[in-house]
Amino acid sequence: MEAKKPTLEDVGRLAGVSRATASRVITSSRSVSGPSADRVWRAVELLGYEPDLAARALAKGRSSVVDLIVIDEDSSAFGTNPYYSRVVAGILEALAETEAQMRLHIVAEEDAAETIDHVARTAGIGALLVNVPPHLAARFHARCRRVVSLGLTAPGIASIEAKNVEGARDAVHHLIRTGRKRIAAVHGPHYNSCARGRKRGFREAVAEAGLPLFEVEGDFCRQAGLAAARQLLVAHPDVDAIFAACDLTATGVLEVLGEHGRRVPDDVALVGFDDSVLARCATPGLTSVRQPVEHIAAMATRALLAGEISAATDWQRIVPISLTVRRSTAA
């Protein structure tokens, strides 16, 4: 016989509060005191209670939807950048056991304000932001607190990201261990907090090792890798290793190295970031810093589903990374 699912009445009884109070806690009402809220959440955990998110959203006059807002100047990038598909996979994993759905918005930055205002007005369970700069993230947050940014953004906005600084440092340390002494970097966009973290980690590791600093500004796209690598090889033709800010950029770098007759890894070692399908399918296989994109997106989505975000303004999570070594950095 199937066990009876715990009810909201069961949660309230175990927590020593009324059903109405338990409901207010779970729907993130600010009118419930800290100790009472703590008891309710402990009861939820002990009983394994799962709120009916769709019913809760409808009761509040909101649709049972999680919005994903992506800012990208290239409208076709969603189909070519594996990072985006991994974000979607993580969101759908978190929504799989619920009645909620995902709604996708891909816009250029110049058109983003109108989209953000519309989504904030019609937001259901909440929204996830990808590549949304701080001023636009703050605009959304001012209109709707149920928002999580994948990557640090404006102060007071919930965020989650991988250990980007440590990831870049690990990549450089690995290259040094394999005997590389002239290590260059192709960085990501300056407005992106993940790119800034990777740049910081690269610079710190190079400086600590007493190595010369070679770097070129870029973006999280293949074209940026192509352009930056050509610039880099003209300015510093004797580089023996390159750290690319993402795998997609690294594929562009790899192509240019081939054009210039540079063998990978014999002449130039190459490291990417993300450990996406591109790293696994590259020839040679691309060493890459692995960030668990699906896990990050799923964790952010579950926080929205659980009402954690609107209840706290200091919600931030940092997720560990690891280095996956492949042929592109063989000694």
Secondary structure in CASP SS format (residue, H / E / C, confidence):
PFRMAT SS
TARGET T0000
AUTHOR 0000-0000-0000
METHOD secondary structure of the structure
MODEL  1
M C 1.00
E C 1.00
A C 1.00
K C 1.00
K C 1.00
P C 1.00
T C 1.00
L H 1.00
E H 1.00
D H 1.00
V H 1.00
G H 1.00
R H 1.00
L H 1.00
A H 1.00
G C 1.00
V C 1.00
S C 1.00
R H 1.00
A H 1.00
T H 1.00
A H 1.00
S H 1.00
R H 1.00
V H 1.00
I H 1.00
T C 1.00
S C 1.00
S C 1.00
R C 1.00
S C 1.00
V C 1.00
S C 1.00
G H 1.00
P H 1.00
S H 1.00
A H 1.00
D H 1.00
R H 1.00
V H 1.00
W H 1.00
R H 1.00
A H 1.00
V H 1.00
E H 1.00
L H 1.00
L H 1.00
G C 1.00
Y C 1.00
E C 1.00
P C 1.00
D C 1.00
L H 1.00
A H 1.00
A H 1.00
R H 1.00
A H 1.00
L H 1.00
A H 1.00
K C 1.00
G C 1.00
R C 1.00
S C 1.00
S C 1.00
V E 1.00
V E 1.00
D E 1.00
L E 1.00
I E 1.00
V E 1.00
I E 1.00
D C 1.00
E C 1.00
D C 1.00
S C 1.00
S C 1.00
A H 1.00
F H 1.00
G H 1.00
T H 1.00
N C 1.00
P H 1.00
Y H 1.00
Y H 1.00
S H 1.00
R H 1.00
V H 1.00
V H 1.00
A H 1.00
G H 1.00
I H 1.00
L H 1.00
E H 1.00
A H 1.00
L H 1.00
A C 1.00
E C 1.00
T C 1.00
E C 1.00
A C 1.00
Q E 1.00
M E 1.00
R E 1.00
L E 1.00
H E 1.00
I E 1.00
V E 1.00
A C 1.00
E H 1.00
E H 1.00
D H 1.00
A H 1.00
A H 1.00
E H 1.00
T H 1.00
I H 1.00
D H 1.00
H H 1.00
V H 1.00
A H 1.00
R H 1.00
T H 1.00
A C 1.00
G C 1.00
I C 1.00
G E 1.00
A E 1.00
L E 1.00
L E 1.00
V E 1.00
N C 1.00
V C 1.00
P C 1.00
P H 1.00
H H 1.00
L H 1.00
A H 1.00
A H 1.00
R H 1.00
F H 1.00
H H 1.00
A H 1.00
R H 1.00
C C 1.00
R C 1.00
R C 1.00
V E 1.00
V E 1.00
S E 1.00
L E 1.00
G C 1.00
L C 1.00
T C 1.00
A C 1.00
P C 1.00
G C 1.00
I C 1.00
A E 1.00
S E 1.00
I E 1.00
E E 1.00
A E 1.00
K C 1.00
N H 1.00
V H 1.00
E H 1.00
G H 1.00
A H 1.00
R H 1.00
D H 1.00
A H 1.00
V H 1.00
H H 1.00
H H 1.00
L H 1.00
I H 1.00
R H 1.00
T C 1.00
G C 1.00
R C 1.00
K C 1.00
R C 1.00
I E 1.00
A E 1.00
A E 1.00
V E 1.00
H C 1.00
G C 1.00
P C 1.00
H C 1.00
Y C 1.00
N C 1.00
S H 1.00
C H 1.00
A H 1.00
R H 1.00
G H 1.00
R H 1.00
K H 1.00
R H 1.00
G H 1.00
F H 1.00
R H 1.00
E H 1.00
A H 1.00
V H 1.00
A H 1.00
E H 1.00
A C 1.00
G C 1.00
L C 1.00
P C 1.00
L C 1.00
F E 1.00
E E 1.00
V E 1.00
E C 1.00
G C 1.00
D C 1.00
F C 1.00
C C 1.00
R H 1.00
Q H 1.00
A H 1.00
G H 1.00
L H 1.00
A H 1.00
A H 1.00
A H 1.00
R H 1.00
Q H 1.00
L H 1.00
L H 1.00
V H 1.00
A H 1.00
H C 1.00
P C 1.00
D C 1.00
V C 1.00
D C 1.00
A E 1.00
I E 1.00
F E 1.00
A E 1.00
A C 1.00
C C 1.00
D H 1.00
L H 1.00
T H 1.00
A H 1.00
T H 1.00
G H 1.00
V H 1.00
L H 1.00
E H 1.00
V H 1.00
L H 1.00
G H 1.00
E H 1.00
H C 1.00
G C 1.00
R C 1.00
R C 1.00
V C 1.00
P C 1.00
D C 1.00
D C 1.00
V C 1.00
A E 1.00
L E 1.00
V E 1.00
G E 1.00
F E 1.00
D E 1.00
D C 1.00
S C 1.00
V H 1.00
L H 1.00
A H 1.00
R H 1.00
C H 1.00
A C 1.00
T C 1.00
P C 1.00
G C 1.00
L C 1.00
T E 1.00
S E 1.00
V E 1.00
R E 1.00
Q C 1.00
P C 1.00
V H 1.00
E H 1.00
H H 1.00
I H 1.00
A H 1.00
A H 1.00
M H 1.00
A H 1.00
T H 1.00
R H 1.00
A H 1.00
L H 1.00
L H 1.00
A C 1.00
G C 1.00
E H 1.00
I H 1.00
S H 1.00
A H 1.00
A C 1.00
T C 1.00
D C 1.00
W C 1.00
Q E 1.00
R E 1.00
I E 1.00
V E 1.00
P C 1.00
I C 1.00
S E 1.00
L E 1.00
T E 1.00
V C 1.00
R C 1.00
R H 1.00
S H 1.00
T H 1.00
A C 1.00
A C 1.00
END
